[in-house]
Structure formats: structure tokens, C-alpha cells
């Protein structure tokens, strides 16, 4: 921090908290990408996949997880989890069940 290698962008923090900005949509997108290296949409997809993982680990069924996490259908959930976690919903659910 002292050497200026790490910097916090208040616009990114506000966007992640759902607060509206007085900047144009394009300016917010640019600042977000420059600060994080990821698009805002990608960060939202990661958060949704994280939420789905939590539901599965807590014992929610795959169809319930699809609905609660806001996926269109089970293949949509499977693609997202494989992309961001490297595991399918069934693998995640199996790991959380006691033997």
C-alpha cells in the first residue's frame, strides 16, 4: 500500500455494494475492468456461483439451487460451476454429505 502498488477504487466498492454512481455506464465498466481485471458481469457470475455452492453444501437439492441462485436450468448451473469451481453440482453436493 505504501509504495502505491495496491490501490482501492471507490467506484468499484460502491458498484459491488449496489450503490448507483454519477458516472456513465461505460465509465463505470471501464473503471471496474481497470481496477479488478474482470468485468462487472464476471464478478456477478462468480458471486452467483459462490451462492449456488453454499446452497449445495448446505444440503439444498440441485433443482432448488437452480431456482434460488437464479439460473435458467440445471445445465446452466452446471456450466457455471464447472467454469468457476471445476466441479459439477452433484460433485459439490456429494462432498457435503456425511459418509
Secondary structure, 3 states (H helix, E strand, C coil): CCCCCCCCCHHHHHHHCCCCCCCCHHHHHHHHHHHHCCCHHHHHHHHHHHHHHHHHHCCCCHHHHHHHHCCCCHHHHHHHHHHHHCCCHHHHHHHHCCC
